[in-house]
Amino acid sequence: MKMNIALKEASETQYWLSLLKAIDYLDSKLAESIINDCKELNKMLVAIVKQQKEK
């Protein structure tokens, strides 16, 4: 259950980072780097949540 919360928070963080990039609040190169890290984290969390559901 805790991983579901972590996944939700990581997804929300990715959303806000995208918005900050879109309004040029963050440098585009920096924003892309952080967003890519966030996407990787989301992929890991999705895999963990799926694995937990299978148990």
C-alpha distance matrix in Angstrom:
0.0 3.8 5.4 5.3 6.8 9.0 10.0 11.0 12.9 14.6 15.7 17.1 18.8 20.4 21.6 23.2 24.8 26.3 27.8 29.2 30.8 32.2 34.0 35.2 33.6 32.5 34.8 34.1 34.1 31.7 29.4 29.4 28.6 25.6 24.3 24.7 22.7 19.9 20.2 20.0 16.8 15.3 16.7 15.1 11.6 12.3 13.6 10.7 8.3 11.4 12.0 8.8 9.7 13.2 12.7
3.8 0.0 3.8 5.4 5.2 6.4 8.7 10.0 10.7 12.4 14.3 15.5 16.6 18.5 20.1 21.3 22.6 24.6 26.0 27.0 28.7 30.4 32.1 33.0 31.2 29.9 32.2 31.9 31.7 29.1 27.0 27.2 26.2 23.0 22.2 22.8 20.4 17.7 18.6 18.3 14.8 14.0 15.8 14.0 10.5 12.3 13.8 10.7 9.3 13.0 13.4 10.7 12.5 15.8 15.2
5.4 3.8 0.0 3.8 5.3 4.8 6.0 8.5 9.7 10.3 12.1 14.0 15.0 16.3 18.3 19.9 20.7 22.5 24.4 25.5 26.7 28.5 30.5 31.3 29.7 28.2 30.2 29.5 29.2 26.8 24.7 24.5 23.5 20.6 19.5 19.7 17.5 14.9 15.4 14.9 11.6 10.6 12.1 10.3 6.8 8.7 10.2 7.4 6.3 10.1 10.8 9.0 11.0 14.0 14.2
5.3 5.4 3.8 0.0 3.8 5.4 5.1 6.2 8.6 9.9 10.6 12.3 14.2 15.4 16.6 18.5 20.0 21.3 22.9 24.5 25.9 27.2 29.2 30.4 29.1 27.9 30.1 29.3 29.3 27.2 24.7 24.5 24.0 21.1 19.5 20.0 18.4 15.3 15.4 15.7 12.7 10.6 12.5 11.7 8.0 8.4 10.9 9.1 6.5 9.9 11.8 10.0 10.6 14.1 14.9
6.8 5.2 5.3 3.8 0.0 3.8 5.4 5.1 6.2 8.6 9.9 10.6 12.2 14.3 15.4 16.6 18.3 20.0 21.3 22.5 24.4 25.8 27.4 28.6 26.9 26.0 28.5 28.1 28.4 25.9 23.4 23.8 23.3 20.0 18.8 19.9 18.1 14.8 15.7 16.4 13.1 11.5 14.2 13.5 9.8 11.2 13.9 12.0 10.1 13.6 15.3 13.4 14.3 17.8 18.3
9.0 6.4 4.8 5.4 3.8 0.0 3.8 5.5 5.1 6.1 8.5 9.8 10.4 12.3 14.2 15.3 16.3 18.4 20.0 20.9 22.4 24.3 26.0 26.8 25.1 23.7 26.0 25.5 25.5 22.9 20.7 21.0 20.1 16.9 16.0 16.9 14.6 11.7 13.0 13.3 9.7 8.9 11.8 10.7 7.4 9.8 12.4 10.6 9.8 13.4 14.8 13.6 15.2 18.3 18.9
10.0 8.7 6.0 5.1 5.4 3.8 0.0 3.8 5.5 5.1 6.1 8.6 9.8 10.6 12.4 14.4 15.3 16.6 18.6 20.0 21.1 22.6 24.8 25.8 24.5 23.1 25.2 24.3 24.3 22.2 19.7 19.4 19.0 16.1 14.4 15.1 13.6 10.3 10.6 11.3 8.4 6.2 9.0 9.0 5.7 6.9 10.2 9.5 8.3 11.4 13.5 13.0 14.0 17.0 18.3
11.0 10.0 8.5 6.2 5.1 5.5 3.8 0.0 3.8 5.5 5.2 6.2 8.6 10.0 10.6 12.5 14.3 15.5 16.8 18.5 20.1 21.2 23.1 24.6 23.2 22.4 24.9 24.1 24.7 22.6 19.7 19.9 20.1 17.0 15.0 16.5 15.4 11.8 12.3 13.9 11.3 8.9 12.0 12.6 9.4 10.0 13.5 13.0 11.1 14.0 16.5 15.6 16.0 19.3 20.7
12.9 10.7 9.7 8.6 6.2 5.1 5.5 3.8 0.0 3.8 5.4 5.0 6.1 8.6 9.8 10.6 12.2 14.2 15.4 16.4 18.3 19.9 21.3 22.5 20.8 19.9 22.5 22.2 22.8 20.3 17.6 18.4 18.2 14.8 13.5 15.4 13.9 10.4 12.1 13.7 10.8 9.4 13.1 13.4 10.6 12.2 15.5 14.7 13.6 16.7 18.8 17.9 18.9 22.1 23.2
14.6 12.4 10.3 9.9 8.6 6.1 5.1 5.5 3.8 0.0 3.8 5.4 5.0 6.2 8.7 10.0 10.5 12.4 14.4 15.3 16.5 18.4 20.3 21.0 19.6 18.1 20.3 19.6 19.8 17.5 14.9 15.2 14.9 11.6 10.2 11.7 10.3 6.7 8.3 10.0 7.3 6.2 10.0 10.6 8.7 10.5 13.6 13.5 13.1 15.9 17.9 17.8 19.0 21.8 23.2
15.7 14.3 12.1 10.6 9.9 8.5 6.1 5.2 5.4 3.8 0.0 3.8 5.4 5.1 6.3 8.8 9.9 10.7 12.6 14.4 15.5 16.7 18.9 20.1 19.3 18.1 20.3 19.2 19.9 18.1 15.0 15.0 15.5 12.7 10.2 11.9 11.6 7.8 8.1 10.8 9.2 6.7 10.1 11.9 10.0 10.4 14.0 14.6 13.6 15.8 18.5 18.6 19.1 21.9 23.8
17.1 15.5 14.0 12.3 10.6 9.8 8.6 6.2 5.0 5.4 3.8 0.0 3.8 5.4 5.0 6.3 8.6 9.9 10.7 12.4 14.3 15.3 16.9 18.5 17.2 16.8 19.5 18.9 20.1 18.1 14.8 15.7 16.5 13.4 11.3 13.9 13.6 9.9 11.1 13.9 12.1 10.3 13.8 15.4 13.3 14.0 17.6 17.8 16.6 19.1 21.7 21.4 21.8 24.9 26.5
18.8 16.6 15.0 14.2 12.2 10.4 9.8 8.6 6.1 5.0 5.4 3.8 0.0 3.8 5.4 5.2 6.1 8.6 9.9 10.5 12.3 14.1 15.6 16.5 14.9 13.9 16.5 16.3 17.2 14.8 11.8 13.1 13.5 10.1 8.7 11.7 11.0 7.6 9.9 12.6 10.8 10.1 13.8 15.0 13.6 15.0 18.3 18.4 17.9 20.6 22.8 22.7 23.7 26.6 28.0
20.4 18.5 16.3 15.4 14.3 12.3 10.6 10.0 8.6 6.2 5.1 5.4 3.8 0.0 3.8 5.5 5.1 6.2 8.7 9.9 10.6 12.3 14.5 15.3 14.5 13.2 15.2 14.1 15.0 13.3 10.0 10.4 11.4 8.6 6.0 8.8 9.2 6.0 7.3 10.6 9.9 8.9 12.1 14.1 13.3 14.2 17.4 18.3 18.0 20.1 22.5 23.0 23.8 26.4 28.2
21.6 20.1 18.3 16.6 15.4 14.2 12.4 10.6 9.8 8.7 6.3 5.0 5.4 3.8 0.0 3.8 5.5 5.2 6.4 8.8 10.0 10.6 12.7 14.4 13.9 13.5 16.0 14.8 16.5 15.2 11.6 12.3 14.1 11.6 8.9 11.9 12.9 9.8 10.4 14.0 13.4 11.7 14.8 17.1 16.0 16.3 19.7 20.7 19.8 21.8 24.6 24.9 25.1 27.9 30.0
23.2 21.3 19.9 18.5 16.6 15.3 14.4 12.5 10.6 10.0 8.8 6.3 5.2 5.5 3.8 0.0 3.8 5.3 5.0 6.2 8.6 9.7 10.8 12.3 11.1 11.1 14.1 13.9 15.9 14.1 10.6 12.5 14.1 11.3 9.6 13.3 13.8 11.0 12.7 16.0 15.2 14.2 17.5 19.4 18.2 19.1 22.5 23.1 22.4 24.7 27.3 27.3 27.8 30.7 32.5
24.8 22.6 20.7 20.0 18.3 16.3 15.3 14.3 12.2 10.5 9.9 8.6 6.1 5.1 5.5 3.8 0.0 3.8 5.4 5.0 6.2 8.6 10.1 10.5 9.4 8.3 10.9 10.5 12.2 10.3 6.9 8.9 10.5 7.9 6.6 10.4 11.1 9.2 11.1 14.2 13.9 13.7 16.7 18.6 18.1 19.2 22.3 23.1 23.0 25.2 27.5 27.9 28.8 31.4 33.2
26.3 24.6 22.5 21.3 20.0 18.4 16.6 15.5 14.2 12.4 10.7 9.9 8.6 6.2 5.2 5.3 3.8 0.0 3.8 5.5 5.1 6.1 8.8 9.8 10.1 9.4 11.4 9.9 12.1 11.4 7.6 8.5 11.3 9.7 7.2 10.6 12.5 10.6 11.3 14.8 15.3 14.4 17.0 19.5 19.2 19.7 22.7 24.1 23.8 25.5 28.2 28.9 29.3 31.8 34.0
27.8 26.0 24.4 22.9 21.3 20.0 18.6 16.8 15.4 14.4 12.6 10.7 9.9 8.7 6.4 5.0 5.4 3.8 0.0 3.8 5.3 4.9 6.4 8.6 8.6 9.4 12.1 11.4 14.2 13.5 9.9 11.7 14.4 12.7 10.8 14.3 15.9 13.8 14.8 18.4 18.4 17.4 20.3 22.7 22.0 22.4 25.7 26.8 26.2 28.1 30.8 31.2 31.5 34.3 36.3
29.2 27.0 25.5 24.5 22.5 20.9 20.0 18.5 16.4 15.3 14.4 12.4 10.5 9.9 8.8 6.2 5.0 5.5 3.8 0.0 3.8 5.5 5.4 6.2 5.1 5.9 9.1 9.5 12.3 11.1 8.0 10.8 13.2 11.4 10.7 14.3 15.5 14.1 15.8 18.9 18.9 18.6 21.6 23.6 23.1 24.1 27.2 28.1 27.8 29.9 32.4 32.8 33.5 36.2 38.0
30.8 28.7 26.7 25.9 24.4 22.4 21.1 20.1 18.3 16.5 15.5 14.3 12.3 10.6 10.0 8.6 6.2 5.1 5.3 3.8 0.0 3.8 5.5 5.0 5.9 5.2 7.0 6.1 9.3 9.0 6.0 8.1 11.1 10.4 9.5 12.6 14.6 13.8 15.0 18.0 18.8 18.6 21.1 23.4 23.4 24.2 27.1 28.4 28.4 30.2 32.6 33.4 34.1 36.6 38.6
32.2 30.4 28.5 27.2 25.8 24.3 22.6 21.2 19.9 18.4 16.7 15.3 14.1 12.3 10.6 9.7 8.6 6.1 4.9 5.5 3.8 0.0 3.8 5.4 7.6 8.4 9.9 8.6 12.1 12.6 9.6 10.9 14.3 13.8 12.2 15.1 17.5 16.3 16.9 20.3 21.2 20.4 22.8 25.4 25.3 25.6 28.6 30.2 29.8 31.4 34.1 34.9 35.2 37.7 40.0
34.0 32.1 30.5 29.2 27.4 26.0 24.8 23.1 21.3 20.3 18.9 16.9 15.6 14.5 12.7 10.8 10.1 8.8 6.4 5.4 5.5 3.8 0.0 3.8 5.5 7.9 10.0 10.0 13.7 13.8 11.3 13.5 16.5 15.7 14.8 18.0 19.9 18.8 19.9 23.2 23.7 23.2 25.8 28.2 27.8 28.4 31.5 32.8 32.4 34.2 36.9 37.4 37.8 40.5 42.6
35.2 33.0 31.3 30.4 28.6 26.8 25.8 24.6 22.5 21.0 20.1 18.5 16.5 15.3 14.4 12.3 10.5 9.8 8.6 6.2 5.0 5.4 3.8 0.0 3.8 5.3 6.5 7.2 10.9 11.0 9.4 11.9 14.6 14.3 14.1 17.1 18.9 18.5 19.8 22.8 23.5 23.6 26.0 28.2 28.3 29.2 32.0 33.3 33.3 35.1 37.6 38.3 39.0 41.5 43.5
33.6 31.2 29.7 29.1 26.9 25.1 24.5 23.2 20.8 19.6 19.3 17.2 14.9 14.5 13.9 11.1 9.4 10.1 8.6 5.1 5.9 7.6 5.5 3.8 0.0 3.8 6.8 8.8 11.8 10.7 9.2 12.6 14.5 13.5 13.9 17.2 18.3 17.7 19.7 22.4 22.6 22.9 25.7 27.5 27.3 28.6 31.5 32.3 32.4 34.6 36.9 37.2 38.2 40.9 42.6
32.5 29.9 28.2 27.9 26.0 23.7 23.1 22.4 19.9 18.1 18.1 16.8 13.9 13.2 13.5 11.1 8.3 9.4 9.4 5.9 5.2 8.4 7.9 5.3 3.8 0.0 3.8 6.1 8.4 6.9 5.9 9.4 11.0 10.2 11.2 14.2 15.2 15.1 17.2 19.6 20.0 20.8 23.4 25.0 25.2 26.7 29.3 30.2 30.6 32.8 34.8 35.5 36.6 39.1 40.8
34.8 32.2 30.2 30.1 28.5 26.0 25.2 24.9 22.5 20.3 20.3 19.5 16.5 15.2 16.0 14.1 10.9 11.4 12.1 9.1 7.0 9.9 10.0 6.5 6.8 3.8 0.0 3.8 5.6 5.3 5.9 8.6 10.0 10.6 11.9 14.1 15.5 16.2 18.0 20.0 21.0 22.1 24.2 25.9 26.6 28.0 30.3 31.5 32.2 34.1 36.1 37.0 38.3 40.5 42.3
34.1 31.9 29.5 29.3 28.1 25.5 24.3 24.1 22.2 19.6 19.2 18.9 16.3 14.1 14.8 13.9 10.5 9.9 11.4 9.5 6.1 8.6 10.0 7.2 8.8 6.1 3.8 0.0 3.8 5.5 5.1 6.1 8.6 10.0 10.3 12.0 14.2 15.0 16.0 18.3 19.8 20.5 22.2 24.3 25.3 26.3 28.5 30.1 30.8 32.4 34.4 35.7 36.8 38.8 40.8
34.1 31.7 29.2 29.3 28.4 25.5 24.3 24.7 22.8 19.8 19.9 20.1 17.2 15.0 16.5 15.9 12.2 12.1 14.2 12.3 9.3 12.1 13.7 10.9 11.8 8.4 5.6 3.8 0.0 3.8 5.5 5.2 6.3 8.8 9.9 10.7 12.6 14.3 15.3 16.9 18.7 20.0 21.3 23.1 24.6 25.8 27.5 29.1 30.3 31.8 33.5 35.0 36.3 38.1 40.0
31.7 29.1 26.8 27.2 25.9 22.9 22.2 22.6 20.3 17.5 18.1 18.1 14.8 13.3 15.2 14.1 10.3 11.4 13.5 11.1 9.0 12.6 13.8 11.0 10.7 6.9 5.3 5.5 3.8 0.0 3.8 5.5 5.2 6.3 8.6 10.0 10.8 12.4 14.3 15.6 16.8 18.4 20.2 21.6 22.7 24.4 26.3 27.4 28.6 30.5 32.0 33.2 34.8 36.7 38.3
29.4 27.0 24.7 24.7 23.4 20.7 19.7 19.7 17.6 14.9 15.0 14.8 11.8 10.0 11.6 10.6 6.9 7.6 9.9 8.0 6.0 9.6 11.3 9.4 9.2 5.9 5.9 5.1 5.5 3.8 0.0 3.8 5.4 5.2 5.9 8.4 9.8 10.4 12.1 14.2 15.2 16.2 18.3 20.0 20.8 22.1 24.4 25.6 26.4 28.2 30.1 31.2 32.5 34.6 36.4
29.4 27.2 24.5 24.5 23.8 21.0 19.4 19.9 18.4 15.2 15.0 15.7 13.1 10.4 12.3 12.5 8.9 8.5 11.7 10.8 8.1 10.9 13.5 11.9 12.6 9.4 8.6 6.1 5.2 5.5 3.8 0.0 3.8 5.5 5.0 6.0 8.5 9.7 10.3 12.3 14.1 15.0 16.4 18.5 19.7 20.7 22.6 24.4 25.3 26.7 28.6 30.1 31.3 33.1 35.1
28.6 26.2 23.5 24.0 23.3 20.1 19.0 20.1 18.2 14.9 15.5 16.5 13.5 11.4 14.1 14.1 10.5 11.3 14.4 13.2 11.1 14.3 16.5 14.6 14.5 11.0 10.0 8.6 6.3 5.2 5.4 3.8 0.0 3.8 5.5 5.2 6.3 8.7 10.0 10.8 12.6 14.3 15.6 17.0 18.6 20.1 21.6 23.1 24.5 26.1 27.5 29.0 30.6 32.3 34.0
25.6 23.0 20.6 21.1 20.0 16.9 16.1 17.0 14.8 11.6 12.7 13.4 10.1 8.6 11.6 11.3 7.9 9.7 12.7 11.4 10.4 13.8 15.7 14.3 13.5 10.2 10.6 10.0 8.8 6.3 5.2 5.5 3.8 0.0 3.8 5.4 5.1 6.2 8.7 10.0 10.6 12.3 14.4 15.5 16.5 18.3 20.2 21.2 22.4 24.4 25.9 26.9 28.6 30.6 32.1
24.3 22.2 19.5 19.5 18.8 16.0 14.4 15.0 13.5 10.2 10.2 11.3 8.7 6.0 8.9 9.6 6.6 7.2 10.8 10.7 9.5 12.2 14.8 14.1 13.9 11.2 11.9 10.3 9.9 8.6 5.9 5.0 5.5 3.8 0.0 3.8 5.4 4.9 6.1 8.7 9.7 10.3 12.4 14.3 15.1 16.2 18.5 19.9 20.6 22.3 24.3 25.4 26.7 28.7 30.6
24.7 22.8 19.7 20.0 19.9 16.9 15.1 16.5 15.4 11.7 11.9 13.9 11.7 8.8 11.9 13.3 10.4 10.6 14.3 14.3 12.6 15.1 18.0 17.1 17.2 14.2 14.1 12.0 10.7 10.0 8.4 6.0 5.2 5.4 3.8 0.0 3.8 5.3 5.0 6.3 8.7 9.7 10.6 12.6 14.3 15.3 16.9 18.7 19.9 21.2 22.9 24.5 25.9 27.4 29.4
22.7 20.4 17.5 18.4 18.1 14.6 13.6 15.4 13.9 10.3 11.6 13.6 11.0 9.2 12.9 13.8 11.1 12.5 15.9 15.5 14.6 17.5 19.9 18.9 18.3 15.2 15.5 14.2 12.6 10.8 9.8 8.5 6.3 5.1 5.4 3.8 0.0 3.8 5.4 5.2 6.3 8.7 10.0 10.8 12.4 14.3 15.7 16.8 18.4 20.2 21.4 22.8 24.6 26.2 27.8
19.9 17.7 14.9 15.3 14.8 11.7 10.3 11.8 10.4 6.7 7.8 9.9 7.6 6.0 9.8 11.0 9.2 10.6 13.8 14.1 13.8 16.3 18.8 18.5 17.7 15.1 16.2 15.0 14.3 12.4 10.4 9.7 8.7 6.2 4.9 5.3 3.8 0.0 3.8 5.4 5.0 6.2 8.7 9.9 10.4 12.2 14.3 15.3 16.2 18.2 19.9 20.9 22.4 24.5 26.1
20.2 18.6 15.4 15.4 15.7 13.0 10.6 12.3 12.1 8.3 8.1 11.1 9.9 7.3 10.4 12.7 11.1 11.3 14.8 15.8 15.0 16.9 19.9 19.8 19.7 17.2 18.0 16.0 15.3 14.3 12.1 10.3 10.0 8.7 6.1 5.0 5.4 3.8 0.0 3.8 5.4 5.0 6.3 8.8 9.8 10.4 12.5 14.3 15.2 16.5 18.4 19.9 21.1 22.8 24.9
20.0 18.3 14.9 15.7 16.4 13.3 11.3 13.9 13.7 10.0 10.8 13.9 12.6 10.6 14.0 16.0 14.2 14.8 18.4 18.9 18.0 20.3 23.2 22.8 22.4 19.6 20.0 18.3 16.9 15.6 14.2 12.3 10.8 10.0 8.7 6.3 5.2 5.4 3.8 0.0 3.8 5.4 5.1 6.4 8.7 9.9 10.8 12.6 14.4 15.5 16.8 18.6 20.2 21.6 23.4
16.8 14.8 11.6 12.7 13.1 9.7 8.4 11.3 10.8 7.3 9.2 12.1 10.8 9.9 13.4 15.2 13.9 15.3 18.4 18.9 18.8 21.2 23.7 23.5 22.6 20.0 21.0 19.8 18.7 16.8 15.2 14.1 12.6 10.6 9.7 8.7 6.3 5.0 5.4 3.8 0.0 3.8 5.4 5.1 6.2 8.6 10.0 10.6 12.3 14.3 15.4 16.5 18.4 20.2 21.6
15.3 14.0 10.6 10.6 11.5 8.9 6.2 8.9 9.4 6.2 6.7 10.3 10.1 8.9 11.7 14.2 13.7 14.4 17.4 18.6 18.6 20.4 23.2 23.6 22.9 20.8 22.1 20.5 20.0 18.4 16.2 15.0 14.3 12.3 10.3 9.7 8.7 6.2 5.0 5.4 3.8 0.0 3.8 5.4 5.1 6.0 8.6 9.8 10.4 12.1 14.1 15.2 16.4 18.4 20.3
16.7 15.8 12.1 12.5 14.2 11.8 9.0 12.0 13.1 10.0 10.1 13.8 13.8 12.1 14.8 17.5 16.7 17.0 20.3 21.6 21.1 22.8 25.8 26.0 25.7 23.4 24.2 22.2 21.3 20.2 18.3 16.4 15.6 14.4 12.4 10.6 10.0 8.7 6.3 5.1 5.4 3.8 0.0 3.8 5.5 5.1 6.3 8.7 10.0 10.7 12.4 14.3 15.5 16.8 19.0
15.1 14.0 10.3 11.7 13.5 10.7 9.0 12.6 13.4 10.6 11.9 15.4 15.0 14.1 17.1 19.4 18.6 19.5 22.7 23.6 23.4 25.4 28.2 28.2 27.5 25.0 25.9 24.3 23.1 21.6 20.0 18.5 17.0 15.5 14.3 12.6 10.8 9.9 8.8 6.4 5.1 5.4 3.8 0.0 3.8 5.5 5.2 6.3 8.7 10.0 10.6 12.4 14.4 15.6 17.1
11.6 10.5 6.8 8.0 9.8 7.4 5.7 9.4 10.6 8.7 10.0 13.3 13.6 13.3 16.0 18.2 18.1 19.2 22.0 23.1 23.4 25.3 27.8 28.3 27.3 25.2 26.6 25.3 24.6 22.7 20.8 19.7 18.6 16.5 15.1 14.3 12.4 10.4 9.8 8.7 6.2 5.1 5.5 3.8 0.0 3.8 5.4 5.0 6.1 8.5 9.7 10.5 12.3 14.3 15.7
12.3 12.3 8.7 8.4 11.2 9.8 6.9 10.0 12.2 10.5 10.4 14.0 15.0 14.2 16.3 19.1 19.2 19.7 22.4 24.1 24.2 25.6 28.4 29.2 28.6 26.7 28.0 26.3 25.8 24.4 22.1 20.7 20.1 18.3 16.2 15.3 14.3 12.2 10.4 9.9 8.6 6.0 5.1 5.5 3.8 0.0 3.8 5.5 5.1 6.1 8.5 9.9 10.6 12.5 14.7
13.6 13.8 10.2 10.9 13.9 12.4 10.2 13.5 15.5 13.6 14.0 17.6 18.3 17.4 19.7 22.5 22.3 22.7 25.7 27.2 27.1 28.6 31.5 32.0 31.5 29.3 30.3 28.5 27.5 26.3 24.4 22.6 21.6 20.2 18.5 16.9 15.7 14.3 12.5 10.8 10.0 8.6 6.3 5.2 5.4 3.8 0.0 3.8 5.5 5.2 6.1 8.6 10.0 10.8 12.8
10.7 10.7 7.4 9.1 12.0 10.6 9.5 13.0 14.7 13.5 14.6 17.8 18.4 18.3 20.7 23.1 23.1 24.1 26.8 28.1 28.4 30.2 32.8 33.3 32.3 30.2 31.5 30.1 29.1 27.4 25.6 24.4 23.1 21.2 19.9 18.7 16.8 15.3 14.3 12.6 10.6 9.8 8.7 6.3 5.0 5.5 3.8 0.0 3.8 5.5 5.1 6.1 8.7 10.0 11.0
8.3 9.3 6.3 6.5 10.1 9.8 8.3 11.1 13.6 13.1 13.6 16.6 17.9 18.0 19.8 22.4 23.0 23.8 26.2 27.8 28.4 29.8 32.4 33.3 32.4 30.6 32.2 30.8 30.3 28.6 26.4 25.3 24.5 22.4 20.6 19.9 18.4 16.2 15.2 14.4 12.3 10.4 10.0 8.7 6.1 5.1 5.5 3.8 0.0 3.8 5.4 5.1 6.3 8.8 10.2
11.4 13.0 10.1 9.9 13.6 13.4 11.4 14.0 16.7 15.9 15.8 19.1 20.6 20.1 21.8 24.7 25.2 25.5 28.1 29.9 30.2 31.4 34.2 35.1 34.6 32.8 34.1 32.4 31.8 30.5 28.2 26.7 26.1 24.4 22.3 21.2 20.2 18.2 16.5 15.5 14.3 12.1 10.7 10.0 8.5 6.1 5.2 5.5 3.8 0.0 3.8 5.4 5.2 6.4 9.0
12.0 13.4 10.8 11.8 15.3 14.8 13.5 16.5 18.8 17.9 18.5 21.7 22.8 22.5 24.6 27.3 27.5 28.2 30.8 32.4 32.6 34.1 36.9 37.6 36.9 34.8 36.1 34.4 33.5 32.0 30.1 28.6 27.5 25.9 24.3 22.9 21.4 19.9 18.4 16.8 15.4 14.1 12.4 10.6 9.7 8.5 6.1 5.1 5.4 3.8 0.0 3.8 5.4 5.2 6.7
8.8 10.7 9.0 10.0 13.4 13.6 13.0 15.6 17.9 17.8 18.6 21.4 22.7 23.0 24.9 27.3 27.9 28.9 31.2 32.8 33.4 34.9 37.4 38.3 37.2 35.5 37.0 35.7 35.0 33.2 31.2 30.1 29.0 26.9 25.4 24.5 22.8 20.9 19.9 18.6 16.5 15.2 14.3 12.4 10.5 9.9 8.6 6.1 5.1 5.4 3.8 0.0 3.8 5.4 5.4
9.7 12.5 11.0 10.6 14.3 15.2 14.0 16.0 18.9 19.0 19.1 21.8 23.7 23.8 25.1 27.8 28.8 29.3 31.5 33.5 34.1 35.2 37.8 39.0 38.2 36.6 38.3 36.8 36.3 34.8 32.5 31.3 30.6 28.6 26.7 25.9 24.6 22.4 21.1 20.2 18.4 16.4 15.5 14.4 12.3 10.6 10.0 8.7 6.3 5.2 5.4 3.8 0.0 3.8 5.5
13.2 15.8 14.0 14.1 17.8 18.3 17.0 19.3 22.1 21.8 21.9 24.9 26.6 26.4 27.9 30.7 31.4 31.8 34.3 36.2 36.6 37.7 40.5 41.5 40.9 39.1 40.5 38.8 38.1 36.7 34.6 33.1 32.3 30.6 28.7 27.4 26.2 24.5 22.8 21.6 20.2 18.4 16.8 15.6 14.3 12.5 10.8 10.0 8.8 6.4 5.2 5.4 3.8 0.0 3.8
12.7 15.2 14.2 14.9 18.3 18.9 18.3 20.7 23.2 23.2 23.8 26.5 28.0 28.2 30.0 32.5 33.2 34.0 36.3 38.0 38.6 40.0 42.6 43.5 42.6 40.8 42.3 40.8 40.0 38.3 36.4 35.1 34.0 32.1 30.6 29.4 27.8 26.1 24.9 23.4 21.6 20.3 19.0 17.1 15.7 14.7 12.8 11.0 10.2 9.0 6.7 5.4 5.5 3.8 0.0
